[in-house]
């Protein structure tokens, strides 16, 4: 490994902040219709490609010196609620503004504002993990998502 896991975590928090704060530039891939969020800082870069809005799914990849080193795949949706899907996703982005230092790939274990609560349960570490997040409105689940990922392509001579 040509990088450290603490450096990967630091970059991850920096790269995901624009999306969490709603300031990321989002473009559309003309070839496949994916929405793309990209970020670059020195040797590090991130590409988040996702489809849909309700439900949605995608893949986030982090590159170091042009080589893919970490990946996360995710899928989520909003359920019946008085809120619009956009309102739910706005609250989700607020929760994602508080990534835990040990596992910065999604939000904190819990985040509450007014009658909405975000919960995140994950297993593993940054090198191999999975998790589920949900948003509750007054105790009723109105959003859920699953995600998993970890390091990729860390052994030479293996692959296609």
BATORVEX-464146 format. One record per residue: x, y, z of N, C-alpha, C in turn; residue in one letter. Coordinates in pm, whole numbers, always signed. Layout:
! residues N
rec n.c1:X n.c2:Y n.c3:Z ca.c1:X ca.c2:Y ca.c3:Z c.c1:X c.c2:Y c.c3:Z resn:a
...
END
This chain:
! residues 160
rec n.c1:+86 n.c2:-117 n.c3:+0 ca.c1:+0 ca.c2:+0 ca.c3:+0 c.c1:+91 c.c2:+123 c.c3:+0 resn:x
rec n.c1:+67 n.c2:+209 n.c3:-95 ca.c1:+149 ca.c2:+328 ca.c3:-117 c.c1:+95 c.c2:+451 c.c3:-42 resn:x
rec n.c1:+0 n.c2:+430 n.c3:+49 ca.c1:-63 ca.c2:+539 ca.c3:+123 c.c1:-102 c.c2:+484 c.c3:+261 resn:x
rec n.c1:-134 n.c2:+572 n.c3:+353 ca.c1:-174 ca.c2:+526 ca.c3:+486 c.c1:-326 c.c2:+534 c.c3:+500 resn:x
rec n.c1:-382 n.c2:+447 n.c3:+583 ca.c1:-526 ca.c2:+452 ca.c3:+608 c.c1:-568 c.c2:+583 c.c3:+674 resn:x
rec n.c1:-488 n.c2:+640 n.c3:+767 ca.c1:-525 ca.c2:+772 ca.c3:+820 c.c1:-532 c.c2:+879 c.c3:+710 resn:x
rec n.c1:-439 n.c2:+874 n.c3:+613 ca.c1:-444 ca.c2:+971 ca.c3:+502 c.c1:-567 c.c2:+949 c.c3:+415 resn:x
rec n.c1:-604 n.c2:+823 n.c3:+392 ca.c1:-726 ca.c2:+792 ca.c3:+317 c.c1:-847 c.c2:+851 c.c3:+388 resn:x
rec n.c1:-856 n.c2:+833 n.c3:+518 ca.c1:-969 ca.c2:+885 ca.c3:+596 c.c1:-975 c.c2:+1038 c.c3:+588 resn:x
rec n.c1:-860 n.c2:+1103 n.c3:+601 ca.c1:-856 ca.c2:+1250 ca.c3:+593 c.c1:-906 c.c2:+1298 c.c3:+457 resn:x
rec n.c1:-856 n.c2:+1233 n.c3:+351 ca.c1:-901 ca.c2:+1273 ca.c3:+218 c.c1:-1051 c.c2:+1247 c.c3:+202 resn:x
rec n.c1:-1099 n.c2:+1135 n.c3:+250 ca.c1:-1240 ca.c2:+1099 ca.c3:+237 c.c1:-1330 c.c2:+1208 c.c3:+297 resn:x
rec n.c1:-1296 n.c2:+1255 n.c3:+417 ca.c1:-1376 ca.c2:+1359 ca.c3:+482 c.c1:-1374 c.c2:+1487 c.c3:+396 resn:x
rec n.c1:-1256 n.c2:+1524 n.c3:+347 ca.c1:-1243 ca.c2:+1645 ca.c3:+266 c.c1:-1321 c.c2:+1632 c.c3:+134 resn:x
rec n.c1:-1311 n.c2:+1517 n.c3:+69 ca.c1:-1374 ca.c2:+1498 ca.c3:-62 c.c1:-1526 c.c2:+1489 c.c3:-54 resn:x
rec n.c1:-1578 n.c2:+1435 n.c3:+57 ca.c1:-1722 ca.c2:+1419 ca.c3:+69 c.c1:-1792 c.c2:+1543 c.c3:+124 resn:x
rec n.c1:-1716 n.c2:+1636 n.c3:+181 ca.c1:-1776 ca.c2:+1756 ca.c3:+240 c.c1:-1859 c.c2:+1838 c.c3:+142 resn:x
rec n.c1:-1813 n.c2:+1862 n.c3:+19 ca.c1:-1897 ca.c2:+1943 ca.c3:-72 c.c1:-2036 c.c2:+1883 c.c3:-96 resn:x
rec n.c1:-2045 n.c2:+1752 n.c3:-108 ca.c1:-2176 ca.c2:+1689 ca.c3:-127 c.c1:-2260 c.c2:+1702 c.c3:+0 resn:x
rec n.c1:-2199 n.c2:+1676 n.c3:+115 ca.c1:-2272 ca.c2:+1685 ca.c3:+242 c.c1:-2324 c.c2:+1826 c.c3:+267 resn:x
rec n.c1:-2246 n.c2:+1926 n.c3:+227 ca.c1:-2286 ca.c2:+2065 ca.c3:+250 c.c1:-2367 c.c2:+2123 c.c3:+133 resn:x
rec n.c1:-2393 n.c2:+2041 n.c3:+31 ca.c1:-2476 ca.c2:+2086 ca.c3:-81 c.c1:-2406 c.c2:+2180 c.c3:-178 resn:x
rec n.c1:-2272 n.c2:+2181 n.c3:-177 ca.c1:-2199 ca.c2:+2272 ca.c3:-265 c.c1:-2125 c.c2:+2200 c.c3:-377 resn:x
rec n.c1:-2138 n.c2:+2069 n.c3:-386 ca.c1:-2067 ca.c2:+1993 ca.c3:-489 c.c1:-2122 c.c2:+2025 c.c3:-627 resn:x
rec n.c1:-2032 n.c2:+2027 n.c3:-724 ca.c1:-2074 ca.c2:+2040 ca.c3:-862 c.c1:-2116 c.c2:+1901 c.c3:-911 resn:x
rec n.c1:-2239 n.c2:+1890 n.c3:-959 ca.c1:-2292 ca.c2:+1762 ca.c3:-1006 c.c1:-2308 c.c2:+1772 c.c3:-1157 resn:x
rec n.c1:-2249 n.c2:+1677 n.c3:-1229 ca.c1:-2262 ca.c2:+1675 ca.c3:-1375 c.c1:-2333 c.c2:+1546 c.c3:-1416 resn:x
rec n.c1:-2378 n.c2:+1542 n.c3:-1540 ca.c1:-2448 ca.c2:+1424 ca.c3:-1592 c.c1:-2359 c.c2:+1359 c.c3:-1697 resn:x
rec n.c1:-2338 n.c2:+1228 n.c3:-1685 ca.c1:-2262 ca.c2:+1152 ca.c3:-1783 c.c1:-2350 c.c2:+1130 c.c3:-1905 resn:x
rec n.c1:-2312 n.c2:+1186 n.c3:-2017 ca.c1:-2393 ca.c2:+1178 ca.c3:-2139 c.c1:-2405 c.c2:+1035 c.c3:-2192 resn:x
rec n.c1:-2306 n.c2:+951 n.c3:-2163 ca.c1:-2307 ca.c2:+815 ca.c3:-2215 c.c1:-2402 c.c2:+722 c.c3:-2141 resn:x
rec n.c1:-2409 n.c2:+733 n.c3:-2008 ca.c1:-2490 ca.c2:+635 ca.c3:-1934 c.c1:-2594 c.c2:+697 c.c3:-1840 resn:x
rec n.c1:-2603 n.c2:+830 n.c3:-1835 ca.c1:-2705 ca.c2:+896 ca.c3:-1755 c.c1:-2676 c.c2:+907 c.c3:-1607 resn:x
rec n.c1:-2557 n.c2:+865 n.c3:-1563 ca.c1:-2521 ca.c2:+875 ca.c3:-1422 c.c1:-2497 c.c2:+1020 c.c3:-1383 resn:x
rec n.c1:-2530 n.c2:+1053 n.c3:-1259 ca.c1:-2491 ca.c2:+1180 ca.c3:-1201 c.c1:-2352 c.c2:+1161 c.c3:-1144 resn:x
rec n.c1:-2263 n.c2:+1259 n.c3:-1160 ca.c1:-2124 ca.c2:+1245 ca.c3:-1119 c.c1:-2085 c.c2:+1360 c.c3:-1027 resn:x
rec n.c1:-2024 n.c2:+1325 n.c3:-915 ca.c1:-1958 ca.c2:+1422 ca.c3:-828 c.c1:-1811 c.c2:+1383 c.c3:-826 resn:x
rec n.c1:-1724 n.c2:+1479 n.c3:-857 ca.c1:-1581 ca.c2:+1450 ca.c3:-861 c.c1:-1507 c.c2:+1550 c.c3:-773 resn:x
rec n.c1:-1395 n.c2:+1504 n.c3:-716 ca.c1:-1312 ca.c2:+1589 ca.c3:-631 c.c1:-1168 c.c2:+1544 c.c3:-647 resn:x
rec n.c1:-1076 n.c2:+1640 n.c3:-653 ca.c1:-933 ca.c2:+1608 ca.c3:-663 c.c1:-856 c.c2:+1699 c.c3:-568 resn:x
rec n.c1:-756 n.c2:+1639 n.c3:-503 ca.c1:-667 ca.c2:+1714 ca.c3:-414 c.c1:-531 c.c2:+1645 c.c3:-417 resn:x
rec n.c1:-438 n.c2:+1700 n.c3:-491 ca.c1:-305 ca.c2:+1641 ca.c3:-502 c.c1:-310 c.c2:+1503 c.c3:-565 resn:x
rec n.c1:-253 n.c2:+1403 n.c3:-495 ca.c1:-250 ca.c2:+1265 ca.c3:-546 c.c1:-383 c.c2:+1193 c.c3:-532 resn:x
rec n.c1:-477 n.c2:+1253 n.c3:-459 ca.c1:-605 ca.c2:+1188 ca.c3:-430 c.c1:-716 c.c2:+1240 c.c3:-521 resn:x
rec n.c1:-809 n.c2:+1153 n.c3:-557 ca.c1:-930 ca.c2:+1197 ca.c3:-628 c.c1:-1045 c.c2:+1103 c.c3:-593 resn:x
rec n.c1:-1166 n.c2:+1156 n.c3:-607 ca.c1:-1287 ca.c2:+1081 ca.c3:-578 c.c1:-1383 c.c2:+1096 c.c3:-695 resn:x
rec n.c1:-1451 n.c2:+989 n.c3:-730 ca.c1:-1558 ca.c2:+993 ca.c3:-829 c.c1:-1677 c.c2:+919 c.c3:-769 resn:x
rec n.c1:-1788 n.c2:+990 n.c3:-756 ca.c1:-1913 ca.c2:+934 ca.c3:-706 c.c1:-2010 c.c2:+933 c.c3:-823 resn:x
rec n.c1:-2047 n.c2:+815 n.c3:-871 ca.c1:-2141 ca.c2:+799 ca.c3:-982 c.c1:-2269 c.c2:+739 c.c3:-928 resn:x
rec n.c1:-2382 n.c2:+808 n.c3:-948 ca.c1:-2507 ca.c2:+754 ca.c3:-895 c.c1:-2621 c.c2:+775 c.c3:-993 resn:x
rec n.c1:-2724 n.c2:+695 n.c3:-974 ca.c1:-2841 ca.c2:+696 ca.c3:-1061 c.c1:-2965 c.c2:+722 c.c3:-979 resn:x
rec n.c1:-3059 n.c2:+790 n.c3:-1041 ca.c1:-3188 ca.c2:+810 ca.c3:-977 c.c1:-3183 c.c2:+917 c.c3:-871 resn:x
rec n.c1:-3290 n.c2:+928 n.c3:-802 ca.c1:-3306 ca.c2:+1019 ca.c3:-692 c.c1:-3398 c.c2:+952 c.c3:-591 resn:x
rec n.c1:-3492 n.c2:+876 n.c3:-646 ca.c1:-3589 ca.c2:+807 ca.c3:-561 c.c1:-3639 c.c2:+681 c.c3:-631 resn:x
rec n.c1:-3593 n.c2:+562 n.c3:-598 ca.c1:-3476 ca.c2:+531 ca.c3:-516 c.c1:-3347 c.c2:+566 c.c3:-591 resn:x
rec n.c1:-3235 n.c2:+552 n.c3:-525 ca.c1:-3107 ca.c2:+584 ca.c3:-586 c.c1:-3006 c.c2:+474 c.c3:-556 resn:x
rec n.c1:-2901 n.c2:+469 n.c3:-635 ca.c1:-2792 ca.c2:+376 ca.c3:-613 c.c1:-2668 c.c2:+427 c.c3:-679 resn:x
rec n.c1:-2554 n.c2:+386 n.c3:-630 ca.c1:-2432 ca.c2:+434 ca.c3:-690 c.c1:-2308 c.c2:+370 c.c3:-635 resn:x
rec n.c1:-2197 n.c2:+428 n.c3:-678 ca.c1:-2065 ca.c2:+378 ca.c3:-641 c.c1:-1971 c.c2:+496 c.c3:-623 resn:x
rec n.c1:-1903 n.c2:+497 n.c3:-513 ca.c1:-1803 ca.c2:+599 ca.c3:-484 c.c1:-1666 c.c2:+532 c.c3:-490 resn:x
rec n.c1:-1573 n.c2:+591 n.c3:-566 ca.c1:-1440 ca.c2:+534 ca.c3:-579 c.c1:-1337 c.c2:+641 c.c3:-545 resn:x
rec n.c1:-1238 n.c2:+604 n.c3:-465 ca.c1:-1127 ca.c2:+693 ca.c3:-435 c.c1:-1002 c.c2:+638 c.c3:-503 resn:x
rec n.c1:-929 n.c2:+729 n.c3:-566 ca.c1:-808 ca.c2:+696 ca.c3:-640 c.c1:-688 c.c2:+762 c.c3:-571 resn:x
rec n.c1:-576 n.c2:+691 n.c3:-572 ca.c1:-451 ca.c2:+749 ca.c3:-524 c.c1:-349 c.c2:+736 c.c3:-636 resn:x
rec n.c1:-296 n.c2:+849 n.c3:-680 ca.c1:-202 ca.c2:+854 ca.c3:-793 c.c1:-262 c.c2:+785 c.c3:-915 resn:x
rec n.c1:-392 n.c2:+809 n.c3:-938 ca.c1:-460 ca.c2:+758 ca.c3:-1056 c.c1:-507 c.c2:+614 c.c3:-1049 resn:x
rec n.c1:-480 n.c2:+546 n.c3:-938 ca.c1:-518 ca.c2:+405 ca.c3:-923 c.c1:-632 c.c2:+394 c.c3:-822 resn:x
rec n.c1:-737 n.c2:+318 n.c3:-858 ca.c1:-848 ca.c2:+295 ca.c3:-765 c.c1:-796 c.c2:+219 c.c3:-644 resn:x
rec n.c1:-824 n.c2:+272 n.c3:-522 ca.c1:-774 ca.c2:+208 ca.c3:-401 c.c1:-885 c.c2:+177 c.c3:-301 resn:x
rec n.c1:-1003 n.c2:+241 n.c3:-319 ca.c1:-1112 ca.c2:+223 ca.c3:-223 c.c1:-1243 c.c2:+241 c.c3:-297 resn:x
rec n.c1:-1345 n.c2:+163 n.c3:-257 ca.c1:-1475 ca.c2:+170 ca.c3:-323 c.c1:-1586 c.c2:+149 c.c3:-222 resn:x
rec n.c1:-1699 n.c2:+214 n.c3:-249 ca.c1:-1821 ca.c2:+191 ca.c3:-170 c.c1:-1939 c.c2:+188 c.c3:-267 resn:x
rec n.c1:-2024 n.c2:+89 n.c3:-252 ca.c1:-2147 ca.c2:+76 ca.c3:-331 c.c1:-2264 c.c2:+100 c.c3:-237 resn:x
rec n.c1:-2368 n.c2:+170 n.c3:-285 ca.c1:-2480 ca.c2:+203 ca.c3:-197 c.c1:-2613 c.c2:+203 c.c3:-273 resn:x
rec n.c1:-2721 n.c2:+184 n.c3:-197 ca.c1:-2857 ca.c2:+186 ca.c3:-251 c.c1:-2951 c.c2:+233 c.c3:-142 resn:x
rec n.c1:-3039 n.c2:+327 n.c3:-175 ca.c1:-3132 ca.c2:+377 ca.c3:-74 c.c1:-3261 c.c2:+430 c.c3:-133 resn:x
rec n.c1:-3358 n.c2:+457 n.c3:-42 ca.c1:-3487 ca.c2:+508 ca.c3:-87 c.c1:-3563 c.c2:+574 c.c3:+27 resn:x
rec n.c1:-3658 n.c2:+660 n.c3:-12 ca.c1:-3749 ca.c2:+725 ca.c3:+81 c.c1:-3881 c.c2:+649 c.c3:+76 resn:x
rec n.c1:-3942 n.c2:+628 n.c3:+193 ca.c1:-4071 ca.c2:+561 ca.c3:+202 c.c1:-4182 c.c2:+666 c.c3:+219 resn:x
rec n.c1:-4304 n.c2:+621 n.c3:+237 ca.c1:-4417 ca.c2:+713 ca.c3:+253 c.c1:-4393 c.c2:+809 c.c3:+369 resn:x
rec n.c1:-4406 n.c2:+937 n.c3:+340 ca.c1:-4390 ca.c2:+1041 ca.c3:+440 c.c1:-4459 c.c2:+1167 c.c3:+390 resn:x
rec n.c1:-4490 n.c2:+1257 n.c3:+480 ca.c1:-4547 ca.c2:+1386 ca.c3:+442 c.c1:-4441 c.c2:+1475 c.c3:+379 resn:x
rec n.c1:-4315 n.c2:+1446 n.c3:+408 ca.c1:-4204 ca.c2:+1523 ca.c3:+352 c.c1:-4179 c.c2:+1483 c.c3:+207 resn:x
rec n.c1:-4122 n.c2:+1574 n.c3:+130 ca.c1:-4080 ca.c2:+1538 ca.c3:-5 c.c1:-3948 c.c2:+1460 c.c3:+5 resn:x
rec n.c1:-3918 n.c2:+1383 n.c3:-100 ca.c1:-3791 ca.c2:+1311 ca.c3:-103 c.c1:-3675 c.c2:+1410 c.c3:-92 resn:x
rec n.c1:-3687 n.c2:+1527 n.c3:-155 ca.c1:-3580 ca.c2:+1627 ca.c3:-147 c.c1:-3558 c.c2:+1674 c.c3:-3 resn:x
rec n.c1:-3666 n.c2:+1691 n.c3:+74 ca.c1:-3652 ca.c2:+1730 ca.c3:+214 c.c1:-3579 c.c2:+1622 c.c3:+294 resn:x
rec n.c1:-3611 n.c2:+1497 n.c3:+267 ca.c1:-3546 ca.c2:+1386 ca.c3:+336 c.c1:-3397 c.c2:+1383 c.c3:+300 resn:x
rec n.c1:-3366 n.c2:+1399 n.c3:+171 ca.c1:-3226 ca.c2:+1398 ca.c3:+128 c.c1:-3150 c.c2:+1519 c.c3:+182 resn:x
rec n.c1:-3218 n.c2:+1634 n.c3:+197 ca.c1:-3153 ca.c2:+1750 ca.c3:+259 c.c1:-3114 c.c2:+1718 c.c3:+403 resn:x
rec n.c1:-3203 n.c2:+1652 n.c3:+476 ca.c1:-3171 ca.c2:+1612 ca.c3:+614 c.c1:-3057 c.c2:+1510 c.c3:+615 resn:x
rec n.c1:-3059 n.c2:+1416 n.c3:+521 ca.c1:-2951 ca.c2:+1318 ca.c3:+510 c.c1:-2818 c.c2:+1388 c.c3:+493 resn:x
rec n.c1:-2812 n.c2:+1488 n.c3:+403 ca.c1:-2687 ca.c2:+1562 ca.c3:+383 c.c1:-2642 c.c2:+1631 c.c3:+512 resn:x
rec n.c1:-2736 n.c2:+1681 n.c3:+593 ca.c1:-2699 ca.c2:+1741 ca.c3:+721 c.c1:-2633 c.c2:+1637 c.c3:+811 resn:x
rec n.c1:-2688 n.c2:+1517 n.c3:+816 ca.c1:-2629 ca.c2:+1411 ca.c3:+898 c.c1:-2489 c.c2:+1375 c.c3:+847 resn:x
rec n.c1:-2472 n.c2:+1374 n.c3:+715 ca.c1:-2343 ca.c2:+1336 ca.c3:+657 c.c1:-2236 c.c2:+1443 c.c3:+679 resn:x
rec n.c1:-2274 n.c2:+1559 n.c3:+730 ca.c1:-2178 ca.c2:+1664 ca.c3:+764 c.c1:-2101 c.c2:+1629 c.c3:+891 resn:x
rec n.c1:-2139 n.c2:+1520 n.c3:+957 ca.c1:-2079 ca.c2:+1481 ca.c3:+1085 c.c1:-2022 c.c2:+1339 c.c3:+1078 resn:x
rec n.c1:-1928 n.c2:+1313 n.c3:+984 ca.c1:-1875 ca.c2:+1176 ca.c3:+973 c.c1:-1791 c.c2:+1139 c.c3:+1094 resn:x
rec n.c1:-1805 n.c2:+1016 n.c3:+1143 ca.c1:-1720 ca.c2:+972 ca.c3:+1254 c.c1:-1575 c.c2:+957 c.c3:+1206 resn:x
rec n.c1:-1480 n.c2:+990 n.c3:+1290 ca.c1:-1339 ca.c2:+984 ca.c3:+1251 c.c1:-1293 c.c2:+844 c.c3:+1215 resn:x
rec n.c1:-1342 n.c2:+745 n.c3:+1287 ca.c1:-1298 ca.c2:+607 ca.c3:+1263 c.c1:-1358 c.c2:+549 c.c3:+1136 resn:x
rec n.c1:-1482 n.c2:+588 n.c3:+1103 ca.c1:-1553 ca.c2:+533 ca.c3:+987 c.c1:-1619 c.c2:+648 c.c3:+910 resn:x
rec n.c1:-1539 n.c2:+727 n.c3:+837 ca.c1:-1591 ca.c2:+849 ca.c3:+775 c.c1:-1664 c.c2:+830 c.c3:+643 resn:x
rec n.c1:-1699 n.c2:+708 n.c3:+607 ca.c1:-1763 ca.c2:+684 ca.c3:+479 c.c1:-1912 c.c2:+714 c.c3:+479 resn:x
rec n.c1:-1976 n.c2:+731 n.c3:+592 ca.c1:-2116 ca.c2:+776 ca.c3:+600 c.c1:-2131 c.c2:+866 c.c3:+722 resn:x
rec n.c1:-2250 n.c2:+877 n.c3:+776 ca.c1:-2273 ca.c2:+968 ca.c3:+886 c.c1:-2248 c.c2:+909 c.c3:+1023 resn:x
rec n.c1:-2281 n.c2:+986 n.c3:+1128 ca.c1:-2257 ca.c2:+941 ca.c3:+1266 c.c1:-2354 c.c2:+830 c.c3:+1306 resn:x
rec n.c1:-2334 n.c2:+773 n.c3:+1422 ca.c1:-2424 ca.c2:+668 ca.c3:+1472 c.c1:-2566 c.c2:+723 c.c3:+1485 resn:x
rec n.c1:-2578 n.c2:+850 n.c3:+1524 ca.c1:-2710 ca.c2:+911 ca.c3:+1540 c.c1:-2700 c.c2:+1062 c.c3:+1524 resn:x
rec n.c1:-2802 n.c2:+1122 n.c3:+1464 ca.c1:-2810 ca.c2:+1267 ca.c3:+1445 c.c1:-2957 c.c2:+1303 c.c3:+1445 resn:x
rec n.c1:-2996 n.c2:+1401 n.c3:+1527 ca.c1:-3137 ca.c2:+1439 ca.c3:+1537 c.c1:-3153 c.c2:+1589 c.c3:+1517 resn:x
rec n.c1:-3258 n.c2:+1625 n.c3:+1444 ca.c1:-3297 ca.c2:+1764 ca.c3:+1427 c.c1:-3449 c.c2:+1767 c.c3:+1415 resn:x
rec n.c1:-3511 n.c2:+1846 n.c3:+1501 ca.c1:-3659 ca.c2:+1852 ca.c3:+1508 c.c1:-3711 c.c2:+1711 c.c3:+1530 resn:x
rec n.c1:-3804 n.c2:+1664 n.c3:+1444 ca.c1:-3861 ca.c2:+1530 ca.c3:+1464 c.c1:-3797 c.c2:+1424 c.c3:+1373 resn:x
rec n.c1:-3680 n.c2:+1456 n.c3:+1314 ca.c1:-3609 ca.c2:+1361 ca.c3:+1228 c.c1:-3485 c.c2:+1310 c.c3:+1298 resn:x
rec n.c1:-3461 n.c2:+1180 n.c3:+1287 ca.c1:-3341 ca.c2:+1118 ca.c3:+1344 c.c1:-3276 c.c2:+1029 c.c3:+1239 resn:x
rec n.c1:-3147 n.c2:+1049 n.c3:+1219 ca.c1:-3064 ca.c2:+966 ca.c3:+1132 c.c1:-2993 c.c2:+864 c.c3:+1220 resn:x
rec n.c1:-2992 n.c2:+738 n.c3:+1177 ca.c1:-2919 ca.c2:+632 ca.c3:+1248 c.c1:-2833 c.c2:+557 c.c3:+1148 resn:x
rec n.c1:-2713 n.c2:+522 n.c3:+1192 ca.c1:-2619 ca.c2:+451 ca.c3:+1107 c.c1:-2557 c.c2:+338 c.c3:+1187 resn:x
rec n.c1:-2568 n.c2:+217 n.c3:+1136 ca.c1:-2510 ca.c2:+99 ca.c3:+1199 c.c1:-2413 c.c2:+38 c.c3:+1098 resn:x
rec n.c1:-2286 n.c2:+27 n.c3:+1136 ca.c1:-2188 ca.c2:-29 ca.c3:+1043 c.c1:-2101 c.c2:-133 c.c3:+1113 resn:x
rec n.c1:-2044 n.c2:-219 n.c3:+1031 ca.c1:-1953 ca.c2:-324 ca.c3:+1077 c.c1:-1825 c.c2:-312 c.c3:+997 resn:x
rec n.c1:-1714 n.c2:-351 n.c3:+1060 ca.c1:-1587 ca.c2:-350 ca.c3:+991 c.c1:-1515 c.c2:-217 c.c3:+1004 resn:x
rec n.c1:-1409 n.c2:-206 n.c3:+928 ca.c1:-1327 ca.c2:-85 ca.c3:+927 c.c1:-1316 c.c2:-36 c.c3:+783 resn:x
rec n.c1:-1242 n.c2:+70 n.c3:+763 ca.c1:-1235 ca.c2:+134 ca.c3:+632 c.c1:-1184 c.c2:+39 c.c3:+523 resn:x
rec n.c1:-1107 n.c2:-61 n.c3:+561 ca.c1:-1053 ca.c2:-154 ca.c3:+460 c.c1:-1155 c.c2:-257 c.c3:+413 resn:x
rec n.c1:-1260 n.c2:-284 n.c3:+495 ca.c1:-1368 ca.c2:-375 ca.c3:+456 c.c1:-1484 c.c2:-353 c.c3:+552 resn:x
rec n.c1:-1597 n.c2:-307 n.c3:+501 ca.c1:-1707 ca.c2:-266 ca.c3:+588 c.c1:-1842 c.c2:-286 c.c3:+519 resn:x
rec n.c1:-1946 n.c2:-280 n.c3:+598 ca.c1:-2083 ca.c2:-276 ca.c3:+546 c.c1:-2167 c.c2:-200 c.c3:+649 resn:x
rec n.c1:-2281 n.c2:-153 n.c3:+605 ca.c1:-2366 ca.c2:-81 ca.c3:+698 c.c1:-2503 c.c2:-53 c.c3:+644 resn:x
rec n.c1:-2585 n.c2:+0 n.c3:+733 ca.c1:-2721 ca.c2:+39 ca.c3:+699 c.c1:-2750 c.c2:+170 c.c3:+772 resn:x
rec n.c1:-2815 n.c2:+261 n.c3:+699 ca.c1:-2856 ca.c2:+386 ca.c3:+762 c.c1:-3005 c.c2:+403 c.c3:+742 resn:x
rec n.c1:-3066 n.c2:+480 n.c3:+831 ca.c1:-3211 ca.c2:+505 ca.c3:+821 c.c1:-3241 c.c2:+643 c.c3:+875 resn:x
rec n.c1:-3355 n.c2:+696 n.c3:+834 ca.c1:-3406 ca.c2:+820 ca.c3:+889 c.c1:-3545 c.c2:+790 c.c3:+943 resn:x
rec n.c1:-3567 n.c2:+833 n.c3:+1067 ca.c1:-3696 ca.c2:+815 ca.c3:+1133 c.c1:-3763 c.c2:+952 c.c3:+1146 resn:x
rec n.c1:-3893 n.c2:+953 n.c3:+1120 ca.c1:-3974 ca.c2:+1074 ca.c3:+1140 c.c1:-4070 c.c2:+1043 c.c3:+1254 resn:x
rec n.c1:-4043 n.c2:+1104 n.c3:+1370 ca.c1:-4127 ca.c2:+1075 ca.c3:+1486 c.c1:-4134 c.c2:+928 c.c3:+1519 resn:x
rec n.c1:-4025 n.c2:+854 n.c3:+1498 ca.c1:-4021 ca.c2:+712 ca.c3:+1530 c.c1:-4056 c.c2:+619 c.c3:+1415 resn:x
rec n.c1:-4107 n.c2:+674 n.c3:+1302 ca.c1:-4142 ca.c2:+592 ca.c3:+1185 c.c1:-4032 c.c2:+602 c.c3:+1080 resn:x
rec n.c1:-3986 n.c2:+486 n.c3:+1031 ca.c1:-3880 ca.c2:+484 ca.c3:+930 c.c1:-3933 c.c2:+540 c.c3:+798 resn:x
rec n.c1:-3865 n.c2:+643 n.c3:+747 ca.c1:-3905 ca.c2:+704 ca.c3:+620 c.c1:-3796 c.c2:+695 c.c3:+513 resn:x
rec n.c1:-3678 n.c2:+646 n.c3:+551 ca.c1:-3566 ca.c2:+633 ca.c3:+457 c.c1:-3477 c.c2:+520 c.c3:+506 resn:x
rec n.c1:-3423 n.c2:+445 n.c3:+411 ca.c1:-3320 ca.c2:+348 ca.c3:+446 c.c1:-3224 c.c2:+332 c.c3:+329 resn:x
rec n.c1:-3102 n.c2:+295 n.c3:+363 ca.c1:-3000 ca.c2:+268 ca.c3:+262 c.c1:-2904 c.c2:+164 c.c3:+316 resn:x
rec n.c1:-2845 n.c2:+89 n.c3:+226 ca.c1:-2740 ca.c2:-6 ca.c3:+260 c.c1:-2615 c.c2:+32 c.c3:+182 resn:x
rec n.c1:-2500 n.c2:-2 n.c3:+238 ca.c1:-2374 ca.c2:+30 ca.c3:+172 c.c1:-2269 c.c2:-72 c.c3:+214 resn:x
rec n.c1:-2170 n.c2:-90 n.c3:+131 ca.c1:-2058 ca.c2:-178 ca.c3:+164 c.c1:-1939 c.c2:-141 c.c3:+78 resn:x
rec n.c1:-1820 n.c2:-181 n.c3:+122 ca.c1:-1701 ca.c2:-152 ca.c3:+42 c.c1:-1575 c.c2:-177 c.c3:+118 resn:x
rec n.c1:-1467 n.c2:-116 n.c3:+68 ca.c1:-1336 ca.c2:-130 ca.c3:+129 c.c1:-1225 c.c2:-106 c.c3:+29 resn:x
rec n.c1:-1105 n.c2:-146 n.c3:+67 ca.c1:-989 ca.c2:-132 ca.c3:-21 c.c1:-1002 c.c2:-222 c.c3:-141 resn:x
rec n.c1:-948 n.c2:-179 n.c3:-254 ca.c1:-945 ca.c2:-261 ca.c3:-376 c.c1:-805 c.c2:-257 c.c3:-437 resn:x
rec n.c1:-774 n.c2:-361 n.c3:-512 ca.c1:-652 ca.c2:-370 ca.c3:-591 c.c1:-525 c.c2:-345 c.c3:-510 resn:x
rec n.c1:-513 n.c2:-415 n.c3:-398 ca.c1:-397 ca.c2:-396 ca.c3:-311 c.c1:-288 c.c2:-502 c.c3:-331 resn:x
rec n.c1:-313 n.c2:-603 n.c3:-415 ca.c1:-213 ca.c2:-708 ca.c3:-441 c.c1:-173 c.c2:-704 c.c3:-588 resn:x
rec n.c1:-45 n.c2:-698 n.c3:-613 ca.c1:+1 ca.c2:-696 ca.c3:-752 c.c1:-8 c.c2:-836 c.c3:-812 resn:x
rec n.c1:-24 n.c2:-841 n.c3:-943 ca.c1:-27 ca.c2:-967 ca.c3:-1014 c.c1:-159 c.c2:-1042 c.c3:-1009 resn:x
rec n.c1:-261 n.c2:-984 n.c3:-947 ca.c1:-392 ca.c2:-1049 ca.c3:-938 c.c1:-491 c.c2:-964 c.c3:-1015 resn:x
rec n.c1:-578 n.c2:-1025 n.c3:-1091 ca.c1:-680 ca.c2:-949 ca.c3:-1162 c.c1:-695 c.c2:-994 c.c3:-1305 resn:x
rec n.c1:-770 n.c2:-918 n.c3:-1379 ca.c1:-798 ca.c2:-951 ca.c3:-1518 c.c1:-697 c.c2:-894 c.c3:-1610 resn:x
END
